[in-house]
Amino acid sequence: HVQLVESGGGSVQAGGSLRLSCAASGSIQRTNCMGWFRQAPGKEREGVASIDSDGITTYADSVKGRFTISRHKAKNAVYLEIKSLRPEDTAMYYCAAGGSWVTLDSKEYKSWGRGTQVTVS
């Protein structure tokens, strides 16, 4: 079972930037694809970005051009660099692992972190 711990969230002004980190530990058998998801109160959870072992990525249209996902395989870590933050980016951001392919479908992921809060004023 893969354990995930997110960090890097915080409160920032609109236009600012953040770098979220996700550290993974445990089995790596189901971590071919990792992703970031977010959920704001009263809203549906949405996939933000995903990356597979080959470095192939996909992004939600709402964040394309502003968010960049990357992966450090040796550290079993995945990152999300966010720029030009907007108030609508405010949400709890979750790291997910275990996807079989690059996808923003949450049902395809097997392991989840507890989240890190991003608040944009």
C-alpha angles and dihedrals in degrees: 000000000000119000118206129195122187126203140163101071123131147130117297140164121257110277093031130118139235136186115212121199132200121195117199128200136172127036117010095192093105102035100093088120128032129184149178124236133179138200131189123197110280093009135102120261110256134195112242107179141344136195133188133206092272093055095253110150140192131190139197113253090240093064103028112130094019104057126059124190121201138170136216103200097187090056094040087233136135127197138200118204112198125191135177091026117204130199089250088063088069107120146108107280119213131195117218134190140184101060116154093216141001103295142141092212106116092206090068093064124085105190131046138188124223094251140244122242122239116191122183120191 
